[in-house]
Amino acid sequence: MLALLGAYLSRNRVGHPVTAPMRASAQAASGRVLRARPGLDWRRPTVLYFIQNGCPCSELAHPFFERLASLARNHGTFAGVVGGTLEDAQAWQKSYPSSFPTYSDAKVQLIEEFGIERSAFVALVLPGGVVRKVWPGFSGPMLLELLRELSPDPDQLADLDVKAAPSELTSGCSF
């Protein structure tokens, strides 16, 4: 009976808690200016969604970012950043097709530049490469905040169903 109760209580728990150092690292990244990279030229607001292939939290987050990208397509660009080789990025894209490109960060340069420890971190980069904000994970409220940052249309908030998203910021697997 205890095992059944434990399984029931943990059934929706995917991911890792966001720690104070993770929050501080995300906050410290705000305001930085990033250099252009192939495929990422910072001409439009750009959302970077950091992915670890095989991470359940990255897998859970994917449909939310796919929907968000669809809603905000006229207001910004989305990109998945896989912490791994080109083959890892291609495997992710094959398993989780998306409307936005997925890039490999094989040398984890972008991940280190942001001070990211785990997957499911999200960054909003403004035109010119200025980091507007980094979230050390994802949650329903965070997704709505990001959509508000991107879209001037408040009606779009109703089109982003976040009921199945974690209510608190949740991070994924370590890079």
N, C-alpha and C positions, 0 to 999 in steps of 0.2 A: 504494500500500500504506500509506503514512504517513497519507494522508487517511482511509482506512478505519479505521485504528487510532485516529486522533484522534476520529472520529465515534463509535466504540465507547466510548472512554473518557469522552466528554462526554455520552453519551446520557441519563444519569440526572441530569445537573446542571441543576437549575432553581433560580433564585434567586440571591441575593447573600450573600456572607459577612457575618456579624454582627461589627461592629467594636467595639473597646473603648469608644469614645464612645457607641455605641448601647447597649451593656450598662450604661454609667454612667447614661445618660438613663433607661433602664428602671428601674434600681435607685432613682434619685432620685424617681420617681413613687410608689413604695411609701409608704403612710402618708398620702398626701394625701386630703383629703375633697372629693368632687365634689358640685356642686349637682345637684338633680333636673333632668331635661330631659324634654320630651314623649316618652312611650314608655319612658323610663328613669327609674324612680322609686326604685331602690335598696332596695326592700322585701325582696328575696331576693338571695342571691349572684348576681352577673351576670357573664357572660363576654362581653367585647367582642372581636370578631374584626375587625381593620382590613383593609379590602379596597380594592384599586385595580382598577377595571374594566379588563379587557384584560391584566392582569398574570398571566403563567404561574404564578408562585408562589401567588397568590391562588387560581387555578384548581386547582392541585395540592392546596392545603390544604383546599379546600371539603369534599370527601367525608369527611375526617377530622373536621372540626368538625360536620358533619351527624351522623355516627355518635356522636360525643361528646355532642352535644346530646340525642340519643335516649337514651343510657345514663344521663345525669345529669338528665333532665327533672324528676324528683321532688326534686332537690336544688338546682336553680338555673335561671336564665334565660339564654338566649343571644341575642345580637344581633350582626348584621353591621353594620359602619360603613363606608360607602363614601365615600372621599375624592372628592367630586364633587357634581354637581347631583342634584336629585330624579330627573331623567331618567336619569342615570348609575346611580343606585341601582335604578331600575325595570328598566333594561336588564340589570344584574347579576342581579336576581331572576328575570327572564325566562329568562336563559341558564343560571342556576344556582339552580333553585328550592330552597328550604329550608324546614324546619319552623319556623324562627325568623325573626323580622322583620329586615328590612334597612333601615337608616336612611341618609339622606344627611347628610354633614357638609360642605355646600357652602362654608361659610366657614372650613373646617378648624379650627373652634374647639376641638372635642374632641381632634382630632389634635394641635394645638399645646399644649393643656393637658397632654397626656401626654408631649409632647416627641418625638413619633413622626416619624421620617424616611421610613419605607418601609412598604409593605403587609406583611401577615402578622404584624404585631405583635399581641399578645394581652394583654388585661388581665383580671384577676379583681377585681371590685369587691364588697365585702362589704355587707351591709345597713347603711343609713345613709350609703352613698356612700364608705366608706373603701376606698382602693385597697390590696388585699392584696398583689398582685404584678403586674408587667408583664414579659412575655417579649418580647425584641426579635426575634421570629421564631417559627418553629415547627419541631419535630422530633419524632421518635418518643418519645424520653425526656421531652420537654416535655409532650406530649399525655398521657402516663401520669401525670406529676406533677400536671397540672391535674385529671385525673379523680380522683386520690387526694385532692386538695384539696376536691373537690366531694362525693364519695361516700364514705360510711362502709363501703360494701360492697366488700371486696377482691376478691370474685369477679368484679366488673364489669371489673377490669383485664384479665382473660383475654378478655373480649368486645370489647376494642378492639384490632383488628389494626393494628399500626403498622409492619409489615415494609416497606411501600412508602413510608413517610415518610422524609425525610432523617434521617440519624443524628446530624447536628450541627445546631444552630440555623441556620435559613436565613431570610433576609428577602426581600422582594419589591421591587417597583418603587417609585421615589421618589414622594412626594406633591407 
